[in-house]
Amino acid sequence: SLCARAFRSALRQAATDTKAIAGNPFFDKYEQKLKEALKKKAELEANSKAKESSTTTNTAHGNPAQVGSAPAPAVKNLNEQTHHKKQEQHQQQQASLPIHTPPPVAKKTDKQRLQGPAGQRSLDSVMKTDLLSGLPAEEITRIWREHHLAQDCLAAVIASDAYTRIRNVAKQYPLFVLPLPRDSGYEMFLTEFLNDVWAITSVLEYKTHGPNARPLVTLVHYPELAESKGLVLMRGEVDLDRLPIAQAQLLVNQLQLFYNGPENMRALVATFNSKPAEFDHAAVIAAVEQLGQPRPPTSS
């Protein structure tokens, strides 16, 4: 399905995300562990030098060419880890969001990727949620929004009760079409909801490729803070080569209105899914225009 491709995209994102913990304000949580590692490294190096010195005085009983030829494995590993951490600290800018570096993800076949929402990351893989327990909802909202300001993506914070209403409708009616204004009318886009992920692509793309259609917009919702903070966080990835971010935002705004707006708009969603023969695309366009979105001029 369309969402299956969105899951695959999210899985690849999880595997290539290189945001470093050391580059954010919460690095002090790991500072003590780093100090302990450095202390252990110094002790191992001292022991290694003492052993090397002792071995050198007894070369008559061994092979001098092998003495001190390589550092102890543990010391080598610590050297590599320390060098890697310094590189990450140098490369990463100050971040306003506590970011995790996800563990490597084993390569999976397409069949394995399609089995359920395995590609969807949990919020804990994006934020250190244990550090958020003491923060008010307003502060979490600020952190989430500010973190995404400079990124070419969509982000939102949704009240948990509003998202519950949207999710309940979307589970019952997972498909819908949205009109996007063009110079000579409207282009229609197909949306699909599955397991807190919303995928959007053009109807033309879907007609051409069917279930293998590539999503233009993938919206991932994180409901982990719904009960404790009354918030659901959303991040949207946009294929900027095929759709500008402003047009993607317009589609998302429409999506929220059709699934959590006036009764006449929600009725269109129900009709599209349960009585497709009675569905009228013109009614969708009319509903959007009634919201104050003008019809683009017709080319002469």
N, C-alpha and C positions, 0 to 999 in steps of 0.2 A: 504494500500500500504506500501511499504518499508519505505517511508518517514513518514507515519503516526506513525510508531513505533519510528522513530527518534524524532517526535514531543512529543510523550509520555515521552521519555527519557529526553528531554529538560525541560518538565514540572516538572518532579521529581527533576531535578537539580535546577530549580528555587525555589522549595519548601524547599530544604535542604541546600542551599548556606548560610554559616554562616560567611562570611567575614564581619568584623565590620568596620563601618565608623570611629569609634574612633581610630582605629589602623593605619590610613594612614595620610600622610602629610596634607591633607585637613581638618583635624579635627577642625582646628581653626574656620571653618565656623559655627560649632555647639557649640563652647566653650561658647559663650555668653548665649545661651539658657540653657546650663547646669548650669551656674552660677545663672541665674534667678530661675531655678528650686530649686537649693540648698538654695537660699535666701528665697524662698517661703516656703520651708520645715522648715527652722529655725523659721520663723514667726508662722507657724501653730503649731510647737512644743511648742513655748513659750505660745501661746494662750491656748493650751491644758493643759499645766502645771498650768496656772493661773486658768482655769476653774476647774481643779482637786482640787486645793487648796481651791477654794471657795466652792466647793461641800463638801469637807471634814469637814469644819467648821459647816455644817448644817446637819450632819448625823442623828441628832435626828428627822429630818423630812423626812428621806429617808432610803434606804437600804444600809448600809455601804459596804456590800459585792460586790455591783455593781459599787462602785466608782472607777474610773481609771482602770477598768478591761481590757480595750483594747484601743489602740491608735485610734485616729480618722481615718476614712477610707482614707482620702486624704493623711494623714501622712504615713499611711501604704503603700499606693501605691508608694509614693515618695521614701520611704525606699527601696522597692523592685526594683524600677527602678534604683536607685543609685547603689545598690549592683550588679545588672545585668550588668550595664555599667562597673563597676570595674572589674568584671570577664572577660568581653570581652577584656578590655584593657590589662589585664594580659595574656590572652591566645593568642592574635594576635600579630604577628611580624610586624615590620615596612614594609609597603607595598608601592610599587612604583606606584600603580594604584589606583585612587579613586574608592573604591568599595562600592556599596550599599548593605544593608541587605534587601532583598526583603520581602514584606509583606507575611504573611501566605497564602498559596494557598489552597482553599477548595478542598476536595477530589472529584474527578469527576469519573463518570463511563467511561468505555472504549468507549462507543458510543459518549459521550460528548467530549472525548479527540480527537476523530477522525474528529470532525467537524472543519475543517480549521486549520490554523497555530496557534492555541491557545497556543501550547506548546513552541513556539519560543519566547524567551525573546527579548525585545527591547534593544537597546544599553544603554538606560537610566537606565535600571535595572542592568546593569553591571558597567557602568561608570557614574559619575556625569557630564553629557555632558555640563551643563551650565558653568562648570569651564574650559571647553576646548576651549571656543569661542575665547579666547585671545591667544591661543597657536598656533604656526606655525605647518604645517603638519609634518615637520621633528621631532618636539618634541613629537607629538602624536604618531608617528611611534615608536620612541625610548621607550616611556612609555609602549606601547602595547607589544612590543617584549620583553623588559626586565621583564615585569610582568609574562610572560609565560615561561621564560627560565628554571626555576626550577620546572615546572609542567610537568606531563606526558600527554601532549596533543600537538596538532598542533596549530600554530598561524601564521598568515600572514597579511600583509598590501598590498592591491591591488589598483593600480591606478583606479580611477572611470571609465575612458573611456575603460580600458581593461575589467573591470568587466561588463560594459554595453554590450560589444560585447559577452562576455561569456554567460551572462544571456539571451540575445536575442536568441542565438543559443540553449541554454538549454531549454528555454520555448517551442521552436519549436520541438526540438529533446531531450526529457528529459531522455531517456534511452541509455545506452551504456555498452560495456564490455571492461575490461582492463586486460592485461596479467601480471602476477607476476611470475618472474623466480623461479623455483624450481629445485631440484637436477636432476630430470628426465624429465624436460621440462618446461611447464608453467601451472599455475593454473589461471583460468579465474574468474574475479570478475564483478559483475553487479552493475551499478550505476544508481541512479534515482534522478532527480532534481525536487523540488517543493517549491515555495515561499521562495527563498533564502536559502533553506536548501538542501544539497547534502548528500545522504545516499549511503553507499557502503557496499556490502556484497558479499560473495562468491557465485558463480553460484550453487555450490553443496548445500549450505544452502537454496538458493531460490528454487531449484528443490525439496528439502525435505519439506520445510514449506510454499512455495508459498508466498502470501501476508503477512503472519505472520513471514516471515524470519527476524531474528534479524540483525540490521546493525552492521558491524564491525567498521565502521568509520562514524561519523556524522559531517558534516561541516556546521556551521551556519555563514552566512554572514550578516554583519550589514551595511546597506547603508546609515545610517542617516547623515554621514559626507561627502557624495559624492559631494553634491553641494557646500557646504561651504569650504571644505578642499581638495576636489579631492581625497578622500580616501574611501575605503571600507575595514572594518576590518573583519577578519575571525578567528574563533576559531573552532578547530576540536577535538571532543572527540573520543577516540580510546578504543576498547575493548581489553585491553592489555593481557587478559587471552587467547585470540585467535589470536592476531596479534601484532607482535612487532611494536614499533613506527617507526622504520626505514623503514619497509615495507609499513606502512601506508603512510609515506611521499612519497615513490616512486609512489604509486598509485595516490596520489594527484598531483604530478608533471606530470604524464601522463595525468591526467584528464584535466589539464590546457592546455597542448599541443594539445590534440585532439579537444578541444573546442575553442582554440584561437591560433592555430599554423598553419603550412603549409596547403595549400589547399588540398593536398592529404589526410591528416589526418582528416580534417573537412568533407571531402567527405565520409569517412568511417562512420562517425557519422550519416550523412544524410541517407546513404544506410541502416544502421542497423534499423533505425526508419521507413523509408518510403518504402523500398524494401527489407524486411528481407530475402526473398527467394534468393536474389542475394548476400547477405552478406557472406564474406569469413573471418573466424577467422584467417586464416593464414596470411591474408593481414595486420591485426592488429599487429600480432607478428612481421611481417617483418618491419612495420613502426617503431615499438619500437626499434628493433635491428639497424635500420638505424640511430637512434639517438646516437648510440655508446654504447648501453646496450648489452653486450655479452650474447649469449645463454648459459645457465648453462650446464655443462657437463652431458651427458647421462649416467645413471648408467649402469654398465655392468652386 
